[in-house]
Amino acid sequence: MSMVCMVESNIKNESLIIQEFEPKDLGEAEQDWRSLVCEKKAEIFDTTDMGYHGTLDWTPTMQSKLLAANFYGGIITIVFSGYLADIFGAKFLLLFALIDCSIVSFASPPLAETSYALFFISRIVMGLGEGFVIPCMSSLASNWYPAHERSTIAAIYTSGNQLAGTIGLLISSKLCGFDFLGWRLIFYLFGFLGLLLSILWYIFCSDTPENNKWISDDEKQFLINEVSGQIPRSVGGKVNSATVEWKCLFMSLPLWANFLAQFSFNFGSSLLQGFLPSYLKEVLLLPLNHNGLFVVIPYLAQLISKNIFGVVSDSLKKRKILSSTALCKMFQCFGNFGCAGAFLVLAFFVDCTSKGLAIIALIFYGIAFSCGISGFYTSIISIAPSITGLITSISMIFGMLGNAAAPNVFALINKDGDPQSYTQMFIIVGVINIVAGIFYFFAASGEIQPWAVIKSQRRIASTTNQANIKLRTSVKRPRRISEVTASEASVS
């Protein structure tokens, strides 16, 4: 939302000259009429009167590069962030991420008005902190929650994305319209909130239940008993690089299914997160106050549905109605195919005369996208519990590639600011989701993989099994009474 407020309008009236209206048939007449209406609206669209007060003269390509800059930074730190979280703990890594993002947020307004290059670099620096967030949260979840609660907790701790997309965007759209500072207030407000959260995080958070001073001893013991039996650890409770089966990890089809699902979801969400306000402004021709409401729709749908799906998934899993694998496949396939359907509807059936259909498509997208929490994301934090942070980091690399690819592909397509570029991008996202959904159906799993068990634990298990076998074979079978009687009779 901040981008659409910062930048001058890209709508070019000279490219929207109304052609003579001479339809050849009824179908073409309806299509021409719809195009005529949208062109006429665009011709008279006054961005200043509609609440947009952008002053920065950045081209669509420059805007796309800025939206991708965060992900350039994130892909650097996300490579090792989960691994570090598994070894050293996630608390202070996340604290660094919060402080980094807060400081950059405070510095953003003066940097943006001073130099595009400096602002671009600042977005990369912010991305360095963002790369720690999801892998560290996943590592914390594996230390605090048993397997049958993973979908629920994943839905809860990722709900910050949707809160930012609902409350955050609504606040941003209001701040954007202020005469005093305007869009700059967005960065100052969220920078302050980030620093406040950093203080609370330092005080109340801990890497494991054992180290937390805010819960009772009974709670600690309960969590230790629940989690320790499901997450094998090497000596000291930390993961050693020697325990990771790297070859098996990268040869695992279930993991690659998750990686592709992560890429497809991030590609689509990055597109909407970065360009939905611009799409609503340039294609649906919405004023600023309506723009903020429309942008909130998919995030609100996600916030509600993902937490419902998480509880439903864990309930079905706990009651053994469906297996973990079946649940992951069911939710993820609905998510991929549902997202594809929503994007294709936006591509082929939505324009400035069909805002109601746009709302329906955005709601359906939000519901479908939320299925990923009970789909690929639950699989990621369940498939190898002892190295959850590492697996999440690898998966997030593919997610960051999707995040960075979407704005860059859009920049290639949208060189001249043509509204038709959105149609092409929506088709691309739809196809990617269809391919990811098909592959996930055949290759995914929600169970702990054999290669994910710590080597030392496998040796212990193997030794125990061998000892049990020897013990059973060494015990002599007691003779029956009839055998004893016959033996004694023969002796006598």
RONUBA-759288 format. One record per residue (C-alpha): residue in three letters; x, y, z; residue number from 1. Coordinates in pm, 1 decimal. Layout:
N
{'ALA' {X Y Z} NUM}
...
# end
This chain:
492
{'MET' {0.0 0.0 0.0} 1}
{'SER' {285.4 240.9 77.6} 2}
{'MET' {420.6 209.2 -276.8} 3}
{'VAL' {95.2 313.1 -442.7} 4}
{'CYS' {86.0 618.7 -212.6} 5}
{'MET' {450.7 715.3 -262.6} 6}
{'VAL' {461.2 706.3 -641.3} 7}
{'GLU' {295.6 928.9 -898.9} 8}
{'SER' {19.2 765.9 -1102.7} 9}
{'ASN' {123.6 551.7 -1399.5} 10}
{'ILE' {-211.3 578.8 -1573.1} 11}
{'LYS' {-146.2 743.8 -1908.8} 12}
{'ASN' {-456.2 890.0 -2062.9} 13}
{'GLU' {-291.1 924.2 -2402.0} 14}
{'SER' {-275.2 544.6 -2426.8} 15}
{'LEU' {-647.3 515.2 -2356.5} 16}
{'ILE' {-794.6 690.7 -2659.4} 17}
{'ILE' {-1150.6 570.1 -2715.6} 18}
{'GLN' {-1195.7 408.7 -3053.0} 19}
{'GLU' {-1509.9 433.6 -3263.5} 20}
{'PHE' {-1769.3 194.9 -3124.6} 21}
{'GLU' {-1872.8 -31.6 -3414.3} 22}
{'PRO' {-1944.7 -384.9 -3281.7} 23}
{'LYS' {-1987.2 -664.1 -3532.9} 24}
{'ASP' {-2206.2 -891.5 -3318.5} 25}
{'LEU' {-2373.2 -902.4 -2977.1} 26}
{'GLY' {-2081.4 -1078.1 -2805.1} 27}
{'GLU' {-1835.1 -827.1 -2940.2} 28}
{'ALA' {-2078.8 -547.3 -2858.5} 29}
{'GLU' {-2081.2 -643.9 -2490.3} 30}
{'GLN' {-1703.3 -672.5 -2478.7} 31}
{'ASP' {-1657.1 -341.4 -2659.3} 32}
{'TRP' {-1906.5 -176.7 -2426.8} 33}
{'ARG' {-1716.6 -299.1 -2120.6} 34}
{'SER' {-1387.6 -178.5 -2268.2} 35}
{'LEU' {-1545.7 153.8 -2360.4} 36}
{'VAL' {-1672.2 208.7 -2006.0} 37}
{'CYS' {-1334.2 127.1 -1850.3} 38}
{'GLU' {-1146.2 345.0 -2098.5} 39}
{'LYS' {-1380.5 636.1 -2034.4} 40}
{'LYS' {-1339.7 596.6 -1657.7} 41}
{'ALA' {-962.3 584.4 -1691.8} 42}
{'GLU' {-968.5 894.8 -1910.7} 43}
{'ILE' {-1138.7 1099.7 -1639.3} 44}
{'PHE' {-962.8 929.2 -1346.6} 45}
{'ASP' {-807.3 1207.9 -1138.0} 46}
{'THR' {-560.5 1043.9 -899.9} 47}
{'THR' {-521.4 1350.1 -680.3} 48}
{'ASP' {-895.2 1382.7 -620.6} 49}
{'MET' {-915.5 1008.4 -552.4} 50}
{'GLY' {-679.1 1037.2 -254.6} 51}
{'TYR' {-343.6 937.6 -408.7} 52}
{'HIS' {-76.0 1197.2 -328.7} 53}
{'GLY' {236.0 1029.9 -465.6} 54}
{'THR' {530.9 1254.4 -549.3} 55}
{'LEU' {810.2 1010.2 -639.0} 56}
{'ASP' {869.2 967.9 -1011.5} 57}
{'TRP' {950.4 596.9 -1025.0} 58}
{'THR' {874.0 387.3 -1333.5} 59}
{'PRO' {687.6 53.0 -1306.9} 60}
{'THR' {1020.0 -127.2 -1355.9} 61}
{'MET' {1180.6 66.4 -1069.7} 62}
{'GLN' {885.2 -14.8 -845.0} 63}
{'SER' {908.8 -384.7 -929.9} 64}
{'LYS' {1278.6 -387.5 -845.7} 65}
{'LEU' {1208.6 -225.3 -509.1} 66}
{'LEU' {948.8 -488.7 -424.1} 67}
{'ALA' {1201.5 -759.6 -510.7} 68}
{'ALA' {1483.6 -597.6 -311.3} 69}
{'ASN' {1357.5 -732.6 23.5} 70}
{'PHE' {1378.3 -1084.1 -111.7} 71}
{'TYR' {1734.7 -1035.9 -236.3} 72}
{'GLY' {1836.8 -971.2 122.6} 73}
{'GLY' {1617.7 -1247.0 259.5} 74}
{'ILE' {1758.8 -1514.2 32.9} 75}
{'ILE' {2106.8 -1444.3 174.9} 76}
{'THR' {2020.5 -1501.9 541.0} 77}
{'ILE' {1752.5 -1763.5 490.5} 78}
{'VAL' {2016.8 -2006.9 362.4} 79}
{'PHE' {2161.7 -2051.0 711.4} 80}
{'SER' {1905.1 -1895.7 949.0} 81}
{'GLY' {1714.3 -2217.3 1023.2} 82}
{'TYR' {2035.5 -2413.6 1070.7} 83}
{'LEU' {2162.7 -2154.0 1318.4} 84}
{'ALA' {1827.4 -2162.9 1498.4} 85}
{'ASP' {1853.0 -2541.6 1540.9} 86}
{'ILE' {2206.6 -2514.9 1678.9} 87}
{'PHE' {2209.1 -2193.5 1884.6} 88}
{'GLY' {1839.0 -2124.1 1939.7} 89}
{'ALA' {1602.3 -1882.5 1768.4} 90}
{'LYS' {1541.1 -1615.4 2034.0} 91}
{'PHE' {1830.1 -1380.0 1962.1} 92}
{'LEU' {1819.8 -1438.8 1587.3} 93}
{'LEU' {1459.8 -1317.3 1582.3} 94}
{'LEU' {1552.4 -1026.8 1809.5} 95}
{'PHE' {1812.2 -920.1 1553.6} 96}
{'ALA' {1551.1 -946.9 1277.3} 97}
{'LEU' {1304.4 -725.8 1465.7} 98}
{'ILE' {1560.6 -455.2 1540.1} 99}
{'ASP' {1692.2 -460.2 1183.2} 100}
{'CYS' {1347.4 -416.7 1027.3} 101}
{'SER' {1252.3 -143.3 1275.5} 102}
{'ILE' {1562.2 68.6 1215.2} 103}
{'VAL' {1531.2 40.3 836.6} 104}
{'SER' {1163.3 133.0 858.9} 105}
{'PHE' {1249.8 455.3 1045.5} 106}
{'ALA' {1517.1 540.4 787.8} 107}
{'SER' {1304.0 465.7 480.7} 108}
{'PRO' {1123.1 801.1 423.6} 109}
{'PRO' {1435.4 1022.7 410.3} 110}
{'LEU' {1621.3 762.4 204.6} 111}
{'ALA' {1335.7 733.6 -46.6} 112}
{'GLU' {1321.0 1110.6 -95.7} 113}
{'THR' {1699.2 1143.3 -115.5} 114}
{'SER' {1798.3 864.6 -352.3} 115}
{'TYR' {1631.6 570.1 -523.1} 116}
{'ALA' {1958.5 374.1 -495.9} 117}
{'LEU' {1985.9 429.2 -119.5} 118}
{'PHE' {1624.8 327.3 -68.6} 119}
{'PHE' {1683.9 15.2 -279.5} 120}
{'ILE' {1982.7 -80.5 -62.3} 121}
{'SER' {1779.6 -23.4 254.3} 122}
{'ARG' {1517.1 -271.2 131.1} 123}
{'ILE' {1790.3 -532.2 86.1} 124}
{'VAL' {1911.7 -466.9 442.4} 125}
{'MET' {1556.0 -509.5 572.1} 126}
{'GLY' {1535.5 -836.3 380.5} 127}
{'LEU' {1840.8 -964.8 568.8} 128}
{'GLY' {1634.5 -952.9 887.1} 129}
{'GLU' {1320.1 -1092.7 727.2} 130}
{'GLY' {1512.2 -1402.4 618.4} 131}
{'PHE' {1539.2 -1513.9 981.6} 132}
{'VAL' {1171.0 -1495.6 1070.6} 133}
{'ILE' {995.3 -1805.5 934.4} 134}
{'PRO' {1280.9 -2059.2 984.1} 135}
{'CYS' {1330.5 -1940.6 1341.8} 136}
{'MET' {958.8 -1954.7 1418.0} 137}
{'SER' {942.1 -2307.6 1276.4} 138}
{'SER' {1236.0 -2414.1 1490.8} 139}
{'LEU' {1066.0 -2270.1 1799.4} 140}
{'ALA' {741.9 -2449.6 1711.4} 141}
{'SER' {919.7 -2785.1 1696.6} 142}
{'ASN' {1062.4 -2721.6 2045.3} 143}
{'TRP' {733.8 -2618.0 2201.6} 144}
{'TYR' {449.2 -2812.6 2037.1} 145}
{'PRO' {376.3 -3185.3 1982.5} 146}
{'ALA' {312.5 -3322.0 1634.2} 147}
{'HIS' {-66.9 -3337.4 1661.9} 148}
{'GLU' {-79.5 -2960.9 1723.7} 149}
{'ARG' {155.5 -2850.5 1445.0} 150}
{'SER' {-111.8 -2737.6 1197.1} 151}
{'THR' {-285.8 -2530.1 1462.5} 152}
{'ILE' {26.6 -2357.9 1589.6} 153}
{'ALA' {154.2 -2296.8 1235.7} 154}
{'ALA' {-174.7 -2125.2 1155.0} 155}
{'ILE' {-147.9 -1911.9 1468.3} 156}
{'TYR' {211.0 -1792.6 1438.7} 157}
{'THR' {184.6 -1718.2 1067.1} 158}
{'SER' {-133.6 -1515.4 1122.5} 159}
{'GLY' {86.0 -1209.0 1158.0} 160}
{'ASN' {100.8 -1200.6 777.8} 161}
{'GLN' {-276.5 -1168.7 760.6} 162}
{'LEU' {-295.5 -919.9 1048.8} 163}
{'ALA' {-48.4 -704.1 857.4} 164}
{'GLY' {-257.6 -748.4 544.8} 165}
{'THR' {-581.7 -647.6 717.8} 166}
{'ILE' {-522.3 -409.6 1007.2} 167}
{'GLY' {-187.3 -295.2 869.2} 168}
{'LEU' {-320.1 -212.8 523.6} 169}
{'LEU' {-629.3 -39.2 658.1} 170}
{'ILE' {-412.8 177.3 883.2} 171}
{'SER' {-170.7 242.2 597.3} 172}
{'SER' {-446.2 354.8 361.3} 173}
{'LYS' {-570.7 601.1 625.0} 174}
{'LEU' {-223.7 735.5 702.7} 175}
{'CYS' {-157.0 769.8 332.8} 176}
{'GLY' {-436.0 1027.3 299.5} 177}
{'PHE' {-306.2 1254.0 579.1} 178}
{'ASP' {-175.6 1593.4 472.4} 179}
{'PHE' {83.5 1589.1 751.8} 180}
{'LEU' {370.1 1354.6 647.8} 181}
{'GLY' {127.2 1125.7 460.1} 182}
{'TRP' {284.6 796.8 349.5} 183}
{'ARG' {588.4 863.2 569.9} 184}
{'LEU' {374.0 795.8 876.6} 185}
{'ILE' {338.6 433.4 762.4} 186}
{'PHE' {711.0 370.0 803.6} 187}
{'TYR' {740.1 562.0 1131.7} 188}
{'LEU' {444.0 383.9 1292.7} 189}
{'PHE' {555.5 31.5 1208.1} 190}
{'GLY' {915.4 109.8 1297.1} 191}
{'PHE' {798.6 211.9 1645.4} 192}
{'LEU' {581.7 -101.0 1680.4} 193}
{'GLY' {878.4 -315.6 1578.2} 194}
{'LEU' {1098.6 -171.0 1852.9} 195}
{'LEU' {821.3 -217.9 2109.2} 196}
{'LEU' {783.4 -581.9 2005.7} 197}
{'SER' {1161.2 -628.8 2034.0} 198}
{'ILE' {1146.0 -535.6 2402.5} 199}
{'LEU' {855.3 -771.3 2471.2} 200}
{'TRP' {1026.2 -1050.6 2278.7} 201}
{'TYR' {1347.8 -1017.3 2479.4} 202}
{'ILE' {1159.5 -1029.7 2809.8} 203}
{'PHE' {911.9 -1312.5 2750.9} 204}
{'CYS' {1059.4 -1544.3 2486.4} 205}
{'SER' {1284.9 -1848.2 2532.3} 206}
{'ASP' {1416.0 -2114.8 2296.3} 207}
{'THR' {1277.0 -2411.4 2491.1} 208}
{'PRO' {1027.8 -2471.8 2774.3} 209}
{'GLU' {1314.4 -2564.9 3008.0} 210}
{'ASN' {1456.9 -2212.8 2986.3} 211}
{'ASN' {1131.4 -2022.0 3024.8} 212}
{'LYS' {1068.4 -1853.5 3360.5} 213}
{'TRP' {710.4 -1749.3 3285.4} 214}
{'ILE' {549.5 -2095.3 3289.5} 215}
{'SER' {496.4 -2332.7 3582.0} 216}
{'ASP' {708.0 -2640.4 3652.1} 217}
{'ASP' {413.4 -2864.3 3566.4} 218}
{'GLU' {376.9 -2696.2 3228.0} 219}
{'LYS' {748.8 -2733.6 3164.6} 220}
{'GLN' {745.7 -3103.0 3245.2} 221}
{'PHE' {436.9 -3162.7 3033.3} 222}
{'LEU' {590.3 -2991.8 2729.4} 223}
{'ILE' {923.4 -3167.3 2776.7} 224}
{'ASN' {752.6 -3506.4 2788.7} 225}
{'GLU' {528.9 -3428.8 2490.2} 226}
{'VAL' {794.6 -3288.1 2260.2} 227}
{'SER' {1112.5 -3476.0 2353.7} 228}
{'GLY' {970.7 -3810.4 2246.7} 229}
{'GLN' {889.6 -3680.8 1899.4} 230}
{'ILE' {1198.8 -3475.2 1824.8} 231}
{'PRO' {1516.1 -3682.5 1842.1} 232}
{'ARG' {1820.1 -3474.3 1924.6} 233}
{'SER' {2189.1 -3534.5 1933.6} 234}
{'VAL' {2389.4 -3493.3 2252.6} 235}
{'GLY' {2305.8 -3165.6 2423.9} 236}
{'GLY' {1974.2 -3127.8 2247.9} 237}
{'LYS' {2125.8 -2957.8 1942.8} 238}
{'VAL' {2161.2 -3069.7 1584.0} 239}
{'ASN' {2508.9 -3155.4 1461.9} 240}
{'SER' {2588.5 -3125.5 1090.8} 241}
{'ALA' {2711.6 -3484.8 1094.1} 242}
{'THR' {2360.6 -3606.0 1179.7} 243}
{'VAL' {2202.4 -3460.5 864.1} 244}
{'GLU' {2159.4 -3706.4 576.8} 245}
{'TRP' {2228.5 -3449.0 306.3} 246}
{'LYS' {2207.9 -3684.5 8.5} 247}
{'CYS' {1880.0 -3839.9 123.5} 248}
{'LEU' {1744.6 -3496.2 204.6} 249}
{'PHE' {1794.6 -3359.9 -145.4} 250}
{'MET' {1675.5 -3685.0 -306.2} 251}
{'SER' {1347.7 -3680.3 -112.7} 252}
{'LEU' {1045.5 -3637.8 -341.4} 253}
{'PRO' {816.4 -3528.4 -55.0} 254}
{'LEU' {1056.5 -3245.1 19.5} 255}
{'TRP' {1066.1 -3135.7 -344.0} 256}
{'ALA' {686.3 -3138.1 -348.6} 257}
{'ASN' {694.9 -2898.0 -53.3} 258}
{'PHE' {958.8 -2680.9 -218.1} 259}
{'LEU' {753.2 -2644.3 -537.1} 260}
{'ALA' {439.7 -2571.1 -334.1} 261}
{'GLN' {630.7 -2305.8 -139.6} 262}
{'PHE' {752.5 -2146.0 -464.0} 263}
{'SER' {405.0 -2140.6 -618.4} 264}
{'PHE' {238.9 -1988.6 -312.2} 265}
{'ASN' {508.3 -1725.2 -264.0} 266}
{'PHE' {505.5 -1632.4 -632.6} 267}
{'GLY' {132.8 -1560.4 -616.6} 268}
{'SER' {131.6 -1392.5 -275.6} 269}
{'SER' {426.3 -1170.9 -371.0} 270}
{'LEU' {240.3 -1058.1 -681.5} 271}
{'LEU' {-73.1 -966.2 -487.7} 272}
{'GLN' {113.4 -816.9 -193.2} 273}
{'GLY' {318.1 -592.7 -418.9} 274}
{'PHE' {80.7 -511.6 -701.8} 275}
{'LEU' {-279.2 -562.0 -586.6} 276}
{'PRO' {-313.3 -194.5 -480.8} 277}
{'SER' {-178.9 -87.6 -821.1} 278}
{'TYR' {-409.9 -333.4 -999.1} 279}
{'LEU' {-710.9 -198.2 -812.2} 280}
{'LYS' {-603.5 155.9 -892.6} 281}
{'GLU' {-512.2 113.2 -1260.2} 282}
{'VAL' {-749.1 -163.5 -1375.6} 283}
{'LEU' {-1052.7 -146.3 -1146.0} 284}
{'LEU' {-1005.1 232.7 -1108.8} 285}
{'LEU' {-1081.3 237.1 -735.8} 286}
{'PRO' {-1034.9 544.9 -515.9} 287}
{'LEU' {-791.8 518.4 -224.6} 288}
{'ASN' {-1053.2 448.2 44.6} 289}
{'HIS' {-1200.7 159.9 -159.2} 290}
{'ASN' {-854.7 37.4 -255.7} 291}
{'GLY' {-764.8 -24.5 107.7} 292}
{'LEU' {-1084.2 -222.0 166.9} 293}
{'PHE' {-1035.3 -441.1 -140.6} 294}
{'VAL' {-672.6 -515.4 -52.6} 295}
{'VAL' {-779.7 -634.6 293.1} 296}
{'ILE' {-1027.4 -891.8 154.2} 297}
{'PRO' {-788.5 -1181.7 73.8} 298}
{'TYR' {-595.1 -1135.9 398.7} 299}
{'LEU' {-910.6 -1133.5 608.9} 300}
{'ALA' {-1027.5 -1452.0 435.3} 301}
{'GLN' {-687.7 -1609.2 506.9} 302}
{'LEU' {-687.0 -1504.7 871.7} 303}
{'ILE' {-1023.5 -1667.1 941.0} 304}
{'SER' {-996.1 -1979.6 727.3} 305}
{'LYS' {-634.8 -2077.4 804.9} 306}
{'ASN' {-702.5 -2100.2 1178.5} 307}
{'ILE' {-1020.2 -2301.6 1115.8} 308}
{'PHE' {-837.2 -2536.5 878.4} 309}
{'GLY' {-550.4 -2579.4 1125.0} 310}
{'VAL' {-782.6 -2691.8 1405.3} 311}
{'VAL' {-981.7 -2918.6 1170.5} 312}
{'SER' {-664.7 -3079.3 1034.2} 313}
{'ASP' {-519.7 -3150.5 1379.1} 314}
{'SER' {-855.2 -3283.3 1501.3} 315}
{'LEU' {-882.8 -3527.1 1209.6} 316}
{'LYS' {-522.2 -3629.2 1265.4} 317}
{'LYS' {-562.6 -3681.4 1639.9} 318}
{'ARG' {-880.1 -3887.3 1592.3} 319}
{'LYS' {-702.3 -4087.8 1319.6} 320}
{'ILE' {-980.3 -4025.5 1067.2} 321}
{'LEU' {-721.6 -3934.1 804.1} 322}
{'SER' {-346.1 -3981.4 800.6} 323}
{'SER' {-103.3 -3690.9 808.8} 324}
{'THR' {-11.0 -3753.6 446.7} 325}
{'ALA' {-372.9 -3761.7 329.8} 326}
{'LEU' {-449.6 -3437.8 513.3} 327}
{'CYS' {-145.3 -3257.6 374.3} 328}
{'LYS' {-230.3 -3366.9 20.0} 329}
{'MET' {-598.4 -3279.7 53.5} 330}
{'PHE' {-540.2 -2928.3 184.1} 331}
{'GLN' {-246.4 -2845.4 -41.3} 332}
{'CYS' {-411.8 -2964.3 -362.6} 333}
{'PHE' {-721.6 -2761.3 -282.0} 334}
{'GLY' {-492.0 -2467.7 -210.5} 335}
{'ASN' {-298.1 -2486.8 -536.4} 336}
{'PHE' {-595.1 -2555.7 -762.1} 337}
{'GLY' {-809.4 -2300.2 -578.2} 338}
{'CYS' {-546.1 -2027.9 -614.1} 339}
{'ALA' {-510.2 -2113.2 -982.8} 340}
{'GLY' {-885.4 -2077.6 -1031.5} 341}
{'ALA' {-895.4 -1740.5 -854.7} 342}
{'PHE' {-612.0 -1597.6 -1063.6} 343}
{'LEU' {-763.7 -1721.4 -1389.3} 344}
{'VAL' {-1096.2 -1558.4 -1299.0} 345}
{'LEU' {-912.7 -1230.0 -1237.4} 346}
{'ALA' {-734.4 -1272.7 -1569.8} 347}
{'PHE' {-1032.1 -1346.4 -1795.0} 348}
{'PHE' {-1350.1 -1219.7 -1628.5} 349}
{'VAL' {-1271.9 -911.8 -1416.4} 350}
{'ASP' {-1250.7 -547.2 -1523.2} 351}
{'CYS' {-1374.1 -211.6 -1392.4} 352}
{'THR' {-1737.9 -314.5 -1453.7} 353}
{'SER' {-1720.6 -634.8 -1245.0} 354}
{'LYS' {-1591.9 -533.2 -903.2} 355}
{'GLY' {-1825.7 -781.0 -731.5} 356}
{'LEU' {-1664.7 -1071.7 -915.8} 357}
{'ALA' {-1323.1 -937.9 -816.1} 358}
{'ILE' {-1428.9 -949.9 -449.9} 359}
{'ILE' {-1546.2 -1312.0 -485.8} 360}
{'ALA' {-1220.5 -1412.4 -656.9} 361}
{'LEU' {-1009.4 -1244.2 -387.5} 362}
{'ILE' {-1208.0 -1411.8 -108.3} 363}
{'PHE' {-1171.9 -1751.7 -274.3} 364}
{'TYR' {-799.8 -1691.1 -322.4} 365}
{'GLY' {-763.4 -1610.4 48.5} 366}
{'ILE' {-943.1 -1930.4 149.9} 367}
{'ALA' {-743.0 -2145.0 -92.8} 368}
{'PHE' {-411.7 -1986.5 5.6} 369}
{'SER' {-478.6 -2055.2 374.3} 370}
{'CYS' {-492.7 -2428.8 298.8} 371}
{'GLY' {-115.9 -2420.7 257.6} 372}
{'ILE' {-72.5 -2404.9 635.6} 373}
{'SER' {-239.0 -2744.8 675.9} 374}
{'GLY' {-75.7 -2860.5 353.4} 375}
{'PHE' {286.4 -2804.4 260.4} 376}
{'TYR' {372.6 -2599.9 569.4} 377}
{'THR' {256.7 -2870.6 811.8} 378}
{'SER' {451.0 -3124.1 607.2} 379}
{'ILE' {766.4 -2911.3 630.5} 380}
{'ILE' {757.3 -2893.7 1011.4} 381}
{'SER' {660.2 -3262.8 1043.9} 382}
{'ILE' {870.0 -3443.7 786.3} 383}
{'ALA' {1201.1 -3404.0 975.0} 384}
{'PRO' {1134.1 -3270.6 1328.1} 385}
{'SER' {1496.7 -3286.9 1441.7} 386}
{'ILE' {1607.3 -3045.1 1168.6} 387}
{'THR' {1291.4 -2838.8 1124.6} 388}
{'GLY' {1480.3 -2509.8 1110.2} 389}
{'LEU' {1713.7 -2639.5 840.3} 390}
{'ILE' {1429.5 -2782.3 630.4} 391}
{'THR' {1232.8 -2460.0 665.7} 392}
{'SER' {1535.3 -2256.8 555.8} 393}
{'ILE' {1576.4 -2465.7 242.4} 394}
{'SER' {1206.0 -2441.9 167.6} 395}
{'MET' {1209.7 -2067.2 224.7} 396}
{'ILE' {1491.9 -2034.1 -27.8} 397}
{'PHE' {1243.7 -2155.0 -287.6} 398}
{'GLY' {986.1 -1922.9 -136.2} 399}
{'MET' {1223.1 -1627.7 -164.4} 400}
{'LEU' {1296.4 -1722.3 -525.0} 401}
{'GLY' {922.3 -1706.8 -587.1} 402}
{'ASN' {900.8 -1373.5 -405.4} 403}
{'ALA' {1183.4 -1227.7 -612.9} 404}
{'ALA' {1070.9 -1384.1 -941.7} 405}
{'ALA' {716.6 -1240.7 -939.1} 406}
{'PRO' {806.4 -868.4 -943.9} 407}
{'ASN' {1091.6 -926.2 -1187.6} 408}
{'VAL' {872.1 -1119.1 -1431.2} 409}
{'PHE' {609.0 -848.4 -1396.9} 410}
{'ALA' {872.6 -582.9 -1469.3} 411}
{'LEU' {958.4 -759.3 -1796.3} 412}
{'ILE' {592.1 -775.2 -1896.0} 413}
{'ASN' {486.0 -432.7 -1769.8} 414}
{'LYS' {754.7 -211.3 -1922.8} 415}
{'ASP' {505.4 48.7 -2051.8} 416}
{'GLY' {256.4 39.6 -1763.9} 417}
{'ASP' {-5.5 -140.2 -1973.7} 418}
{'PRO' {-297.7 -265.0 -1755.1} 419}
{'GLN' {-316.1 -577.6 -1973.8} 420}
{'SER' {10.8 -688.7 -1813.3} 421}
{'TYR' {-187.3 -797.0 -1506.8} 422}
{'THR' {-385.6 -1043.7 -1717.8} 423}
{'GLN' {-66.0 -1207.5 -1842.9} 424}
{'MET' {77.3 -1232.3 -1492.4} 425}
{'PHE' {-240.2 -1386.4 -1350.5} 426}
{'ILE' {-228.2 -1655.2 -1620.6} 427}
{'ILE' {135.6 -1733.5 -1536.1} 428}
{'VAL' {55.5 -1767.0 -1164.3} 429}
{'GLY' {-241.9 -1991.4 -1243.2} 430}
{'VAL' {-30.9 -2229.9 -1450.9} 431}
{'ILE' {243.6 -2247.9 -1185.3} 432}
{'ASN' {-12.8 -2341.0 -918.4} 433}
{'ILE' {-168.6 -2612.5 -1135.1} 434}
{'VAL' {172.0 -2774.7 -1196.0} 435}
{'ALA' {260.1 -2755.0 -824.3} 436}
{'GLY' {-73.5 -2908.7 -722.1} 437}
{'ILE' {-37.0 -3205.6 -957.0} 438}
{'PHE' {316.8 -3280.7 -838.6} 439}
{'TYR' {214.1 -3248.8 -474.0} 440}
{'PHE' {-68.0 -3499.3 -515.5} 441}
{'PHE' {170.5 -3770.6 -634.4} 442}
{'ALA' {486.6 -3697.7 -431.2} 443}
{'ALA' {397.8 -3543.2 -94.2} 444}
{'SER' {405.9 -3691.9 255.7} 445}
{'GLY' {317.8 -3577.2 606.3} 446}
{'GLU' {510.3 -3846.1 796.0} 447}
{'ILE' {859.9 -3841.4 946.1} 448}
{'GLN' {1101.4 -3968.0 681.2} 449}
{'PRO' {1348.2 -4251.0 760.5} 450}
{'TRP' {1647.7 -4033.9 671.8} 451}
{'ALA' {1530.5 -3767.9 919.6} 452}
{'VAL' {1598.4 -3982.2 1227.7} 453}
{'ILE' {1921.4 -3898.1 1407.9} 454}
{'LYS' {2193.6 -4154.2 1329.2} 455}
{'SER' {2275.3 -4216.5 1694.3} 456}
{'GLN' {1910.7 -4288.7 1767.3} 457}
{'ARG' {1893.4 -4532.4 1476.3} 458}
{'ARG' {2198.8 -4711.5 1613.7} 459}
{'ILE' {2041.5 -4725.2 1959.1} 460}
{'ALA' {1717.2 -4857.3 1812.7} 461}
{'SER' {1905.7 -5115.5 1606.5} 462}
{'THR' {2111.5 -5227.4 1906.0} 463}
{'THR' {1799.9 -5252.3 2120.3} 464}
{'ASN' {1622.3 -5462.5 1859.2} 465}
{'GLN' {1919.3 -5697.7 1826.3} 466}
{'ALA' {1938.9 -5734.8 2205.4} 467}
{'ASN' {1568.7 -5814.7 2222.3} 468}
{'ILE' {1606.7 -6080.9 1953.4} 469}
{'LYS' {1899.7 -6243.3 2135.3} 470}
{'LEU' {1708.9 -6234.1 2461.7} 471}
{'ARG' {1408.8 -6404.4 2307.5} 472}
{'THR' {1618.9 -6678.5 2144.1} 473}
{'SER' {1822.7 -6741.4 2459.8} 474}
{'VAL' {1516.1 -6816.5 2670.8} 475}
{'LYS' {1448.9 -7194.2 2662.0} 476}
{'ARG' {1099.8 -7305.1 2579.7} 477}
{'PRO' {945.9 -7473.9 2887.1} 478}
{'ARG' {865.9 -7839.4 2833.3} 479}
{'ARG' {510.4 -7957.1 2847.1} 480}
{'ILE' {396.4 -8188.1 3133.1} 481}
{'SER' {343.6 -8474.6 2891.2} 482}
{'GLU' {701.6 -8439.3 2766.9} 483}
{'VAL' {837.0 -8449.0 3122.0} 484}
{'THR' {630.0 -8757.5 3211.7} 485}
{'ALA' {742.8 -8945.8 2902.8} 486}
{'SER' {1105.7 -8858.0 2971.7} 487}
{'GLU' {1085.2 -8977.9 3331.4} 488}
{'ALA' {910.8 -9298.7 3227.1} 489}
{'SER' {1183.1 -9383.1 2977.7} 490}
{'VAL' {1448.5 -9328.8 3240.2} 491}
{'SER' {1276.0 -9552.7 3491.4} 492}
# end
